[in-house]
């Protein structure tokens, strides 16, 4: 999965970031377009995996589920995660740039571990 990968954004991902990713040309499906508002996290995780999309989330529950799936040997395309506080530490453009950097890697960013966490550069 070198290059851009299809995304599935969780409901907790801020709308302006979703717009910025789309504007940058990312193939993106929003959780709200797939399931009713208020749907629990697990069905979204499962839906992203079934669609072959990398889940994008700020939700600790998704990270825990990804770790659980990995321990159980269940494959999924990947999870890109960050804590809510990152929104106050990075601009939307910087977060989009982090996605671009993942896509520009010479190898699959999810090859060794399926969860990638975005962090502000210090």
N, CA, C and O atoms as CSV, one atom per row, in Angstrom:
chain,resi,resn,atom,element,x,y,z
A,1,UNK,N,N,0.846,-1.174,0.000
A,1,UNK,CA,C,0.000,0.000,0.000
A,1,UNK,C,C,0.893,1.240,0.000
A,1,UNK,O,O,0.784,2.085,0.888
A,2,UNK,N,N,1.746,1.345,-0.959
A,2,UNK,CA,C,2.593,2.522,-1.071
A,2,UNK,C,C,1.818,3.591,-1.828
A,2,UNK,O,O,1.121,3.292,-2.799
A,3,UNK,N,N,1.939,4.824,-1.387
A,3,UNK,CA,C,1.185,5.916,-1.991
A,3,UNK,C,C,-0.077,6.179,-1.192
A,3,UNK,O,O,-0.246,5.696,-0.072
A,4,UNK,N,N,-0.940,6.944,-1.788
A,4,UNK,CA,C,-2.182,7.284,-1.084
A,4,UNK,C,C,-3.038,6.049,-0.855
A,4,UNK,O,O,-3.094,5.140,-1.683
A,5,UNK,N,N,-3.691,6.046,0.272
A,5,UNK,CA,C,-4.533,4.927,0.659
A,5,UNK,C,C,-5.933,5.471,0.915
A,5,UNK,O,O,-6.071,6.607,1.369
A,6,UNK,N,N,-6.980,4.684,0.634
A,6,UNK,CA,C,-8.348,5.165,0.853
A,6,UNK,C,C,-8.641,5.291,2.349
A,6,UNK,O,O,-8.211,4.463,3.152
A,7,UNK,N,N,-9.376,6.336,2.702
A,7,UNK,CA,C,-9.642,6.665,4.097
A,7,UNK,C,C,-11.114,6.487,4.469
A,7,UNK,O,O,-12.005,6.598,3.627
A,8,UNK,N,N,-11.339,6.213,5.733
A,8,UNK,CA,C,-12.666,6.174,6.346
A,8,UNK,C,C,-12.551,7.022,7.607
A,8,UNK,O,O,-11.902,6.616,8.571
A,9,UNK,N,N,-13.176,8.196,7.606
A,9,UNK,CA,C,-13.035,9.085,8.762
A,9,UNK,C,C,-14.130,8.846,9.787
A,9,UNK,O,O,-15.317,8.803,9.461
A,10,UNK,N,N,-13.710,8.695,11.015
A,10,UNK,CA,C,-14.617,8.546,12.138
A,10,UNK,C,C,-15.362,9.866,12.371
A,10,UNK,O,O,-14.906,10.929,11.949
A,11,UNK,N,N,-16.485,9.784,13.031
A,11,UNK,CA,C,-17.309,10.972,13.287
A,11,UNK,C,C,-16.592,12.015,14.134
A,11,UNK,O,O,-16.967,13.187,14.099
A,12,UNK,N,N,-15.565,11.620,14.899
A,12,UNK,CA,C,-14.846,12.567,15.752
A,12,UNK,C,C,-13.838,13.420,14.989
A,12,UNK,O,O,-13.321,14.395,15.534
A,13,UNK,N,N,-13.552,13.070,13.748
A,13,UNK,CA,C,-12.593,13.850,12.961
A,13,UNK,C,C,-13.281,15.151,12.546
A,13,UNK,O,O,-14.376,15.124,11.985
A,14,UNK,N,N,-12.651,16.268,12.815
A,14,UNK,CA,C,-13.235,17.587,12.553
A,14,UNK,C,C,-13.561,17.794,11.080
A,14,UNK,O,O,-12.787,17.425,10.197
A,15,UNK,N,N,-14.721,18.392,10.835
A,15,UNK,CA,C,-15.193,18.664,9.478
A,15,UNK,C,C,-14.206,19.424,8.609
A,15,UNK,O,O,-14.004,19.044,7.456
A,16,UNK,N,N,-13.578,20.494,9.121
A,16,UNK,CA,C,-12.614,21.215,8.292
A,16,UNK,C,C,-11.424,20.343,7.855
A,16,UNK,O,O,-10.867,20.550,6.777
A,17,UNK,N,N,-11.038,19.376,8.689
A,17,UNK,CA,C,-9.960,18.471,8.294
A,17,UNK,C,C,-10.433,17.532,7.195
A,17,UNK,O,O,-9.695,17.255,6.250
A,18,UNK,N,N,-11.657,17.043,7.316
A,18,UNK,CA,C,-12.227,16.188,6.263
A,18,UNK,C,C,-12.228,16.948,4.942
A,18,UNK,O,O,-11.837,16.408,3.907
A,19,UNK,N,N,-12.665,18.195,4.982
A,19,UNK,CA,C,-12.676,19.026,3.765
A,19,UNK,C,C,-11.279,19.231,3.221
A,19,UNK,O,O,-11.069,19.180,2.009
A,20,UNK,N,N,-10.317,19.463,4.108
A,20,UNK,CA,C,-8.935,19.678,3.667
A,20,UNK,C,C,-8.349,18.426,3.020
A,20,UNK,O,O,-7.629,18.520,2.026
A,21,UNK,N,N,-8.654,17.257,3.579
A,21,UNK,CA,C,-8.176,16.005,2.981
A,21,UNK,C,C,-8.801,15.785,1.606
A,21,UNK,O,O,-8.120,15.386,0.661
A,22,UNK,N,N,-10.102,16.049,1.503
A,22,UNK,CA,C,-10.768,15.913,0.205
A,22,UNK,C,C,-10.183,16.894,-0.808
A,22,UNK,O,O,-9.922,16.527,-1.953
A,23,UNK,N,N,-9.979,18.134,-0.385
A,23,UNK,CA,C,-9.423,19.153,-1.277
A,23,UNK,C,C,-8.031,18.751,-1.761
A,23,UNK,O,O,-7.644,19.059,-2.888
A,24,UNK,N,N,-7.284,18.059,-0.894
A,24,UNK,CA,C,-5.945,17.594,-1.257
A,24,UNK,C,C,-5.995,16.357,-2.163
A,24,UNK,O,O,-4.961,15.875,-2.626
A,25,UNK,N,N,-7.204,15.854,-2.406
A,25,UNK,CA,C,-7.351,14.738,-3.338
A,25,UNK,C,C,-7.417,13.355,-2.725
A,25,UNK,O,O,-7.332,12.355,-3.439
A,26,UNK,N,N,-7.568,13.284,-1.415
A,26,UNK,CA,C,-7.653,11.982,-0.770
A,26,UNK,C,C,-9.022,11.350,-1.026
A,26,UNK,O,O,-10.046,12.034,-1.004
A,27,UNK,N,N,-9.028,10.047,-1.266
A,27,UNK,CA,C,-10.246,9.255,-1.431
A,27,UNK,C,C,-10.771,8.979,-0.028
A,27,UNK,O,O,-10.129,8.270,0.747
A,28,UNK,N,N,-11.932,9.533,0.301
A,28,UNK,CA,C,-12.385,9.546,1.676
A,28,UNK,C,C,-13.876,9.236,1.775
A,28,UNK,O,O,-14.683,9.751,1.001
A,29,UNK,N,N,-14.223,8.395,2.730
A,29,UNK,CA,C,-15.611,8.101,3.075
A,29,UNK,C,C,-15.789,8.510,4.533
A,29,UNK,O,O,-14.958,8.176,5.378
A,30,UNK,N,N,-16.866,9.229,4.831
A,30,UNK,CA,C,-17.141,9.648,6.202
A,30,UNK,C,C,-18.030,8.629,6.900
A,30,UNK,O,O,-18.897,8.018,6.275
A,31,UNK,N,N,-17.812,8.451,8.186
A,31,UNK,CA,C,-18.616,7.525,8.980
A,31,UNK,C,C,-20.098,7.847,8.859
A,31,UNK,O,O,-20.924,6.941,8.740
A,32,UNK,N,N,-20.438,9.121,8.889
A,32,UNK,CA,C,-21.837,9.544,8.849
A,32,UNK,C,C,-22.515,9.160,7.530
A,32,UNK,O,O,-23.739,9.036,7.470
A,33,UNK,N,N,-21.722,8.975,6.482
A,33,UNK,CA,C,-22.279,8.554,5.199
A,33,UNK,C,C,-22.529,7.055,5.140
A,33,UNK,O,O,-23.228,6.571,4.250
A,34,UNK,N,N,-21.958,6.324,6.087
A,34,UNK,CA,C,-22.077,4.865,6.095
A,34,UNK,C,C,-23.071,4.337,7.116
A,34,UNK,O,O,-23.726,3.320,6.888
A,35,UNK,N,N,-23.181,5.036,8.250
A,35,UNK,CA,C,-24.038,4.565,9.345
A,35,UNK,C,C,-24.677,5.752,10.041
A,35,UNK,O,O,-24.174,6.872,9.946
A,36,UNK,N,N,-25.776,5.520,10.738
A,36,UNK,CA,C,-26.454,6.623,11.439
A,36,UNK,C,C,-25.566,7.257,12.506
A,36,UNK,O,O,-24.696,6.608,13.086
A,37,UNK,N,N,-25.810,8.532,12.747
A,37,UNK,CA,C,-25.107,9.240,13.811
A,37,UNK,C,C,-25.341,8.514,15.128
A,37,UNK,O,O,-26.446,8.040,15.392
A,38,UNK,N,N,-24.312,8.428,15.947
A,38,UNK,CA,C,-24.427,7.765,17.241
A,38,UNK,C,C,-24.108,6.282,17.203
A,38,UNK,O,O,-24.173,5.611,18.233
A,39,UNK,N,N,-23.761,5.753,16.023
A,39,UNK,CA,C,-23.385,4.341,15.930
A,39,UNK,C,C,-22.124,4.113,16.760
A,39,UNK,O,O,-21.216,4.943,16.762
A,40,UNK,N,N,-22.076,2.998,17.454
A,40,UNK,CA,C,-20.912,2.667,18.284
A,40,UNK,C,C,-19.650,2.555,17.430
A,40,UNK,O,O,-19.727,2.476,16.204
A,41,UNK,N,N,-18.509,2.548,18.075
A,41,UNK,CA,C,-17.228,2.530,17.367
A,41,UNK,C,C,-16.951,1.232,16.609
A,41,UNK,O,O,-16.503,1.273,15.463
A,42,UNK,N,N,-17.209,0.089,17.228
A,42,UNK,CA,C,-16.856,-1.189,16.602
A,42,UNK,C,C,-17.447,-1.359,15.207
A,42,UNK,O,O,-16.720,-1.779,14.307
A,43,UNK,N,N,-18.726,-1.056,14.973
A,43,UNK,CA,C,-19.241,-1.194,13.601
A,43,UNK,C,C,-18.493,-0.321,12.585
A,43,UNK,O,O,-18.347,-0.712,11.427
A,44,UNK,N,N,-18.026,0.842,13.003
A,44,UNK,CA,C,-17.246,1.691,12.096
A,44,UNK,C,C,-15.889,1.064,11.811
A,44,UNK,O,O,-15.424,1.081,10.671
A,45,UNK,N,N,-15.257,0.516,12.828
A,45,UNK,CA,C,-13.969,-0.150,12.629
A,45,UNK,C,C,-14.145,-1.302,11.650
A,45,UNK,O,O,-13.364,-1.454,10.711
A,46,UNK,N,N,-15.169,-2.107,11.873
A,46,UNK,CA,C,-15.448,-3.250,11.001
A,46,UNK,C,C,-15.786,-2.804,9.579
A,46,UNK,O,O,-15.358,-3.439,8.615
A,47,UNK,N,N,-16.542,-1.729,9.442
A,47,UNK,CA,C,-16.933,-1.225,8.118
A,47,UNK,C,C,-15.712,-0.722,7.345
A,47,UNK,O,O,-15.558,-1.014,6.159
A,48,UNK,N,N,-14.851,0.031,8.019
A,48,UNK,CA,C,-13.629,0.508,7.369
A,48,UNK,C,C,-12.797,-0.677,6.872
A,48,UNK,O,O,-12.294,-0.661,5.749
A,49,UNK,N,N,-12.656,-1.701,7.714
A,49,UNK,CA,C,-11.890,-2.890,7.318
A,49,UNK,C,C,-12.550,-3.593,6.133
A,49,UNK,O,O,-11.869,-3.994,5.189
A,50,UNK,N,N,-13.874,-3.742,6.184
A,50,UNK,CA,C,-14.590,-4.419,5.091
A,50,UNK,C,C,-14.460,-3.664,3.772
A,50,UNK,O,O,-14.414,-4.274,2.704
A,51,UNK,N,N,-14.401,-2.337,3.850
A,51,UNK,CA,C,-14.259,-1.513,2.644
A,51,UNK,C,C,-12.810,-1.405,2.169
A,51,UNK,O,O,-12.544,-0.843,1.107
A,52,UNK,N,N,-11.878,-1.941,2.952
A,52,UNK,CA,C,-10.469,-1.851,2.597
A,52,UNK,C,C,-9.909,-0.450,2.763
A,52,UNK,O,O,-9.004,-0.044,2.034
A,53,UNK,N,N,-10.454,0.292,3.730
A,53,UNK,CA,C,-10.043,1.675,3.951
A,53,UNK,C,C,-9.320,1.810,5.287
A,53,UNK,O,O,-9.623,1.105,6.249
A,54,UNK,N,N,-8.367,2.719,5.324
A,54,UNK,CA,C,-7.658,3.036,6.561
A,54,UNK,C,C,-8.575,3.915,7.398
A,54,UNK,O,O,-9.064,4.944,6.932
A,55,UNK,N,N,-8.798,3.504,8.622
A,55,UNK,CA,C,-9.646,4.267,9.535
A,55,UNK,C,C,-8.857,5.461,10.064
A,55,UNK,O,O,-7.692,5.325,10.438
A,56,UNK,N,N,-9.490,6.618,10.093
A,56,UNK,CA,C,-8.900,7.845,10.612
A,56,UNK,C,C,-9.725,8.235,11.831
A,56,UNK,O,O,-10.936,8.436,11.728
A,57,UNK,N,N,-9.066,8.342,12.990
A,57,UNK,CA,C,-9.835,8.549,14.213
A,57,UNK,C,C,-9.055,9.291,15.274
A,57,UNK,O,O,-7.824,9.262,15.301
A,58,UNK,N,N,-9.793,9.960,16.153
A,58,UNK,CA,C,-9.236,10.580,17.361
A,58,UNK,C,C,-9.704,9.817,18.592
A,58,UNK,O,O,-9.532,10.293,19.714
A,59,UNK,N,N,-10.277,8.673,18.403
A,59,UNK,CA,C,-10.957,7.947,19.464
A,59,UNK,C,C,-10.081,6.817,20.004
A,59,UNK,O,O,-9.664,5.935,19.254
A,60,UNK,N,N,-9.810,6.848,21.290
A,60,UNK,CA,C,-9.004,5.813,21.942
A,60,UNK,C,C,-9.617,4.423,21.746
A,60,UNK,O,O,-8.888,3.436,21.643
A,61,UNK,N,N,-10.946,4.340,21.695
A,61,UNK,CA,C,-11.600,3.040,21.505
A,61,UNK,C,C,-11.166,2.383,20.196
A,61,UNK,O,O,-10.987,1.167,20.142
A,62,UNK,N,N,-10.998,3.180,19.143
A,62,UNK,CA,C,-10.553,2.614,17.868
A,62,UNK,C,C,-9.124,2.083,17.972
A,62,UNK,O,O,-8.799,1.040,17.403
A,63,UNK,N,N,-8.283,2.797,18.695
A,63,UNK,CA,C,-6.913,2.320,18.873
A,63,UNK,C,C,-6.899,1.009,19.646
A,63,UNK,O,O,-6.166,0.083,19.298
A,64,UNK,N,N,-7.701,0.935,20.679
A,64,UNK,CA,C,-7.781,-0.293,21.468
A,64,UNK,C,C,-8.295,-1.443,20.610
A,64,UNK,O,O,-7.794,-2.563,20.703
A,65,UNK,N,N,-9.296,-1.166,19.774
A,65,UNK,CA,C,-9.824,-2.214,18.891
A,65,UNK,C,C,-8.767,-2.653,17.878
A,65,UNK,O,O,-8.621,-3.845,17.606
A,66,UNK,N,N,-8.032,-1.691,17.323
A,66,UNK,CA,C,-6.964,-2.032,16.383
A,66,UNK,C,C,-5.899,-2.899,17.030
A,66,UNK,O,O,-5.430,-3.868,16.432
A,67,UNK,N,N,-5.523,-2.555,18.241
A,67,UNK,CA,C,-4.549,-3.381,18.972
A,67,UNK,C,C,-5.098,-4.784,19.222
A,67,UNK,O,O,-4.372,-5.771,19.103
A,68,UNK,N,N,-6.373,-4.865,19.567
A,68,UNK,CA,C,-7.009,-6.163,19.809
A,68,UNK,C,C,-6.996,-7.008,18.528
A,68,UNK,O,O,-6.618,-8.179,18.552
A,69,UNK,N,N,-7.412,-6.402,17.414
A,69,UNK,CA,C,-7.410,-7.129,16.142
A,69,UNK,C,C,-6.003,-7.605,15.799
A,69,UNK,O,O,-5.818,-8.740,15.360
A,70,UNK,N,N,-5.024,-6.747,15.998
A,70,UNK,CA,C,-3.644,-7.107,15.677
A,70,UNK,C,C,-3.185,-8.289,16.528
A,70,UNK,O,O,-2.581,-9.228,16.009
A,71,UNK,N,N,-3.470,-8.250,17.830
A,71,UNK,CA,C,-3.096,-9.363,18.721
A,71,UNK,C,C,-3.776,-10.655,18.308
A,71,UNK,O,O,-3.199,-11.734,18.444
A,72,UNK,N,N,-5.004,-10.554,17.803
A,72,UNK,CA,C,-5.761,-11.738,17.380
A,72,UNK,C,C,-5.366,-12.225,15.983
A,72,UNK,O,O,-5.858,-13.253,15.516
A,73,UNK,N,N,-4.481,-11.486,15.326
A,73,UNK,CA,C,-4.054,-11.878,13.986
A,73,UNK,C,C,-5.061,-11.515,12.902
A,73,UNK,O,O,-4.980,-12.022,11.783
A,74,UNK,N,N,-6.002,-10.646,13.225
A,74,UNK,CA,C,-7.002,-10.202,12.240
A,74,UNK,C,C,-6.427,-9.018,11.481
A,74,UNK,O,O,-5.939,-8.061,12.082
A,75,UNK,N,N,-6.486,-9.088,10.179
A,75,UNK,CA,C,-5.894,-8.004,9.397
A,75,UNK,C,C,-6.918,-6.903,9.127
A,75,UNK,O,O,-8.124,-7.138,9.051
A,76,UNK,N,N,-6.389,-5.708,8.989
A,76,UNK,CA,C,-7.170,-4.541,8.578
A,76,UNK,C,C,-6.193,-3.591,7.903
A,76,UNK,O,O,-4.995,-3.638,8.181
A,77,UNK,N,N,-6.689,-2.729,7.018
A,77,UNK,CA,C,-5.791,-1.887,6.226
A,77,UNK,C,C,-4.908,-0.949,7.042
A,77,UNK,O,O,-3.775,-0.667,6.654
A,78,UNK,N,N,-5.418,-0.469,8.159
A,78,UNK,CA,C,-4.631,0.421,9.000
A,78,UNK,C,C,-5.510,1.394,9.751
A,78,UNK,O,O,-6.711,1.507,9.504
A,79,UNK,N,N,-4.880,2.091,10.674
A,79,UNK,CA,C,-5.538,3.107,11.479
A,79,UNK,C,C,-4.564,4.264,11.632
A,79,UNK,O,O,-3.422,4.070,12.049
A,80,UNK,N,N,-5.011,5.455,11.299
A,80,UNK,CA,C,-4.244,6.671,11.573
A,80,UNK,C,C,-4.981,7.384,12.695
A,80,UNK,O,O,-6.171,7.682,12.592
A,81,UNK,N,N,-4.250,7.650,13.764
A,81,UNK,CA,C,-4.887,8.161,14.974
A,81,UNK,C,C,-4.085,9.317,15.557
A,81,UNK,O,O,-2.877,9.426,15.344
A,82,UNK,N,N,-4.769,10.163,16.285
A,82,UNK,CA,C,-4.140,11.212,17.076
A,82,UNK,C,C,-5.108,11.615,18.162
A,82,UNK,O,O,-6.317,11.415,18.041
A,83,UNK,N,N,-4.582,12.172,19.202
A,83,UNK,CA,C,-5.407,12.632,20.316
A,83,UNK,C,C,-6.082,13.957,19.958
A,83,UNK,O,O,-5.568,14.719,19.139
A,84,UNK,N,N,-7.218,14.222,20.567
A,84,UNK,CA,C,-7.963,15.457,20.314
A,84,UNK,C,C,-7.100,16.696,20.549
A,84,UNK,O,O,-7.255,17.694,19.845
A,85,UNK,N,N,-6.198,16.648,21.524
A,85,UNK,CA,C,-5.380,17.821,21.827
A,85,UNK,C,C,-4.488,18.230,20.659
A,85,UNK,O,O,-4.017,19.366,20.610
A,86,UNK,N,N,-4.252,17.315,19.718
A,86,UNK,CA,C,-3.421,17.643,18.555
A,86,UNK,C,C,-4.056,18.769,17.741
A,86,UNK,O,O,-3.350,19.542,17.094
A,87,UNK,N,N,-5.387,18.864,17.772
A,87,UNK,CA,C,-6.057,19.943,17.035
A,87,UNK,C,C,-5.610,21.324,17.528
A,87,UNK,O,O,-5.629,22.288,16.763
A,88,UNK,N,N,-5.214,21.423,18.782
A,88,UNK,CA,C,-4.734,22.712,19.288
A,88,UNK,C,C,-3.228,22.886,19.091
A,88,UNK,O,O,-2.685,23.962,19.341
A,89,UNK,N,N,-2.562,21.832,18.648
A,89,UNK,CA,C,-1.111,21.868,18.475
A,89,UNK,C,C,-0.672,21.857,17.009
A,89,UNK,O,O,0.474,22.183,16.696
A,90,UNK,N,N,-1.582,21.483,16.122
A,90,UNK,CA,C,-1.272,21.420,14.690
A,90,UNK,C,C,-2.426,22.037,13.907
A,90,UNK,O,O,-3.584,21.949,14.316
A,91,UNK,N,N,-2.102,22.657,12.789
A,91,UNK,CA,C,-3.161,23.161,11.910
A,91,UNK,C,C,-3.693,22.000,11.080
A,91,UNK,O,O,-3.078,20.936,11.010
A,92,UNK,N,N,-4.843,22.220,10.454
A,92,UNK,CA,C,-5.378,21.192,9.566
A,92,UNK,C,C,-4.404,20.912,8.430
A,92,UNK,O,O,-4.237,19.765,8.015
A,93,UNK,N,N,-3.764,21.956,7.931
A,93,UNK,CA,C,-2.774,21.782,6.857
A,93,UNK,C,C,-1.613,20.906,7.309
A,93,UNK,O,O,-1.121,20.080,6.540
A,94,UNK,N,N,-1.178,21.080,8.539
A,94,UNK,CA,C,-0.084,20.250,9.055
A,94,UNK,C,C,-0.515,18.792,9.201
A,94,UNK,O,O,0.280,17.881,8.970
A,95,UNK,N,N,-1.765,18.572,9.581
A,95,UNK,CA,C,-2.257,17.192,9.687
A,95,UNK,C,C,-2.349,16.572,8.298
A,95,UNK,O,O,-1.962,15.419,8.110
A,96,UNK,N,N,-2.856,17.323,7.323
A,96,UNK,CA,C,-2.899,16.819,5.941
A,96,UNK,C,C,-1.476,16.504,5.479
A,96,UNK,O,O,-1.248,15.480,4.834
A,97,UNK,N,N,-0.531,17.365,5.801
A,97,UNK,CA,C,0.867,17.127,5.426
A,97,UNK,C,C,1.385,15.824,6.047
A,97,UNK,O,O,2.164,15.108,5.418
A,98,UNK,N,N,0.962,15.518,7.264
A,98,UNK,CA,C,1.358,14.257,7.900
A,98,UNK,C,C,0.831,13.063,7.091
A,98,UNK,O,O,1.522,12.055,6.945
A,99,UNK,N,N,-0.393,13.184,6.569
A,99,UNK,CA,C,-0.930,12.130,5.696
A,99,UNK,C,C,-0.100,12.022,4.418
A,99,UNK,O,O,0.209,10.921,3.963
A,100,UNK,N,N,0.255,13.162,3.848
A,100,UNK,CA,C,1.061,13.163,2.626
A,100,UNK,C,C,2.420,12.501,2.877
A,100,UNK,O,O,2.924,11.764,2.029
A,101,UNK,N,N,3.000,12.768,4.034
A,101,UNK,CA,C,4.281,12.155,4.378
A,101,UNK,C,C,4.148,10.642,4.518
A,101,UNK,O,O,5.034,9.902,4.092
A,102,UNK,N,N,3.059,10.180,5.105
A,102,UNK,CA,C,2.828,8.733,5.181
A,102,UNK,C,C,2.742,8.132,3.783
A,102,UNK,O,O,3.333,7.088,3.509
A,103,UNK,N,N,2.001,8.798,2.904
A,103,UNK,CA,C,1.811,8.289,1.544
A,103,UNK,C,C,3.103,8.326,0.739
A,103,UNK,O,O,3.265,7.545,-0.199
A,104,UNK,N,N,4.015,9.210,1.085
A,104,UNK,CA,C,5.258,9.366,0.328
A,104,UNK,C,C,6.351,8.382,0.754
A,104,UNK,O,O,7.415,8.337,0.137
A,105,UNK,N,N,6.104,7.617,1.775
A,105,UNK,CA,C,7.118,6.660,2.238
A,105,UNK,C,C,7.429,5.635,1.151
A,105,UNK,O,O,6.590,5.325,0.305
A,106,UNK,N,N,8.640,5.125,1.195
A,106,UNK,CA,C,9.067,4.122,0.222
A,106,UNK,C,C,8.477,2.745,0.517
A,106,UNK,O,O,8.555,1.841,-0.315
A,107,UNK,N,N,7.903,2.592,1.670
A,107,UNK,CA,C,7.287,1.321,2.041
A,107,UNK,C,C,5.914,1.574,2.648
A,107,UNK,O,O,5.590,2.699,3.029
A,108,UNK,N,N,5.135,0.551,2.732
A,108,UNK,CA,C,3.804,0.631,3.313
A,108,UNK,C,C,3.915,1.117,4.760
A,108,UNK,O,O,4.578,0.467,5.567
A,109,UNK,N,N,3.282,2.246,5.110
A,109,UNK,CA,C,3.408,2.757,6.484
A,109,UNK,C,C,2.744,1.856,7.527
A,109,UNK,O,O,2.956,2.041,8.725
A,110,UNK,N,N,1.949,0.889,7.086
A,110,UNK,CA,C,1.251,-0.010,8.002
A,110,UNK,C,C,1.838,-1.430,7.974
A,110,UNK,O,O,1.270,-2.349,8.565
A,111,UNK,N,N,2.974,-1.605,7.288
A,111,UNK,CA,C,3.545,-2.936,7.093
A,111,UNK,C,C,3.981,-3.593,8.404
A,111,UNK,O,O,3.755,-4.787,8.599
A,112,UNK,N,N,4.597,-2.834,9.295
A,112,UNK,CA,C,5.125,-3.427,10.521
A,112,UNK,C,C,4.129,-3.389,11.661
A,112,UNK,O,O,4.105,-4.282,12.508
A,113,UNK,N,N,3.318,-2.363,11.680
A,113,UNK,CA,C,2.265,-2.262,12.684
A,113,UNK,C,C,1.129,-1.470,12.068
A,113,UNK,O,O,1.376,-0.425,11.466
A,114,UNK,N,N,-0.115,-1.933,12.197
A,114,UNK,CA,C,-1.217,-1.314,11.467
A,114,UNK,C,C,-1.728,0.013,12.023
A,114,UNK,O,O,-2.647,0.606,11.457
A,115,UNK,N,N,-1.144,0.484,13.121
A,115,UNK,CA,C,-1.601,1.735,13.713
A,115,UNK,C,C,-0.474,2.762,13.636
A,115,UNK,O,O,0.640,2.515,14.099
A,116,UNK,N,N,-0.776,3.901,13.052
A,116,UNK,CA,C,0.175,5.003,12.948
A,116,UNK,C,C,-0.432,6.181,13.703
A,116,UNK,O,O,-1.589,6.542,13.490
A,117,UNK,N,N,0.357,6.767,14.575
A,117,UNK,CA,C,-0.127,7.914,15.340
A,117,UNK,C,C,0.539,9.190,14.828
A,117,UNK,O,O,1.758,9.257,14.670
A,118,UNK,N,N,-0.290,10.192,14.575
A,118,UNK,CA,C,0.202,11.500,14.177
A,118,UNK,C,C,0.485,12.297,15.438
A,118,UNK,O,O,-0.329,12.365,16.360
A,119,UNK,N,N,1.668,12.896,15.446
A,119,UNK,CA,C,2.078,13.728,16.585
A,119,UNK,C,C,2.640,15.033,16.071
A,119,UNK,O,O,3.214,15.069,14.983
A,120,UNK,N,N,2.491,16.099,16.824
A,120,UNK,CA,C,3.106,17.367,16.422
A,120,UNK,C,C,4.624,17.226,16.411
A,120,UNK,O,O,5.200,16.497,17.219
A,121,UNK,N,N,5.254,17.928,15.491
A,121,UNK,CA,C,6.707,17.945,15.486
A,121,UNK,C,C,7.172,18.919,16.549
A,121,UNK,O,O,6.668,20.038,16.645
A,122,UNK,N,N,8.110,18.499,17.326
A,122,UNK,CA,C,8.590,19.361,18.435
A,122,UNK,C,C,9.627,20.337,17.954
A,122,UNK,O,O,10.138,21.134,18.741
